[in-house]
Amino acid sequence: MNTSQQIAKHLRAVYFGGNWTDSNLKDNLLGLSWQQATTQIYGLNTIATLVFT
């Protein structure tokens, strides 16, 4: 498996599940409103910044 295939496989696992953390973005962000995702607390990064950066 070449590098680009390995990266693609890893990104699919992170988004759809099946990765070593047994967690995925799709399920964890389900039901999160854009207001919640863009709310900054104590000057820390927003959820939107962390997910899309």
C-alpha positions in Angstrom: 0.0 0.0 0.0 1.5 3.4 -1.0 1.5 6.5 1.2 -1.5 8.2 -0.3 -3.6 5.0 0.0 -2.5 4.7 3.7 -3.4 8.3 4.4 -6.8 7.9 2.7 -7.5 4.8 4.7 -6.7 6.5 8.0 -8.8 9.6 7.2 -11.8 7.3 6.3 -11.4 5.6 9.7 -11.2 8.8 11.6 -14.4 10.1 9.9 -16.5 7.0 9.7 -15.1 4.9 12.6 -13.1 1.8 12.9 -9.9 3.5 14.0 -7.9 2.6 17.0 -9.6 5.1 19.3 -13.0 3.6 18.6 -14.3 7.1 18.0 -15.2 9.1 14.9 -16.0 12.7 14.0 -19.3 11.9 12.3 -20.9 10.4 15.4 -19.3 12.8 17.9 -20.4 15.9 16.0 -23.9 14.7 15.2 -26.4 17.1 16.7 -23.9 19.9 17.2 -25.3 23.2 16.1 -23.2 25.7 14.2 -23.7 28.1 17.2 -22.1 25.6 19.5 -19.3 24.8 17.1 -18.4 28.5 16.7 -18.6 29.5 20.4 -15.3 30.4 21.9 -14.8 29.7 25.6 -12.0 31.2 27.7 -10.1 32.2 24.5 -9.6 28.6 23.4 -10.1 27.3 19.9 -13.7 26.6 18.8 -14.9 23.1 17.8 -15.2 24.4 14.2 -11.6 25.6 14.2 -10.3 22.3 15.5 -12.4 20.2 13.0 -11.8 22.2 9.9 -8.2 23.3 10.3 
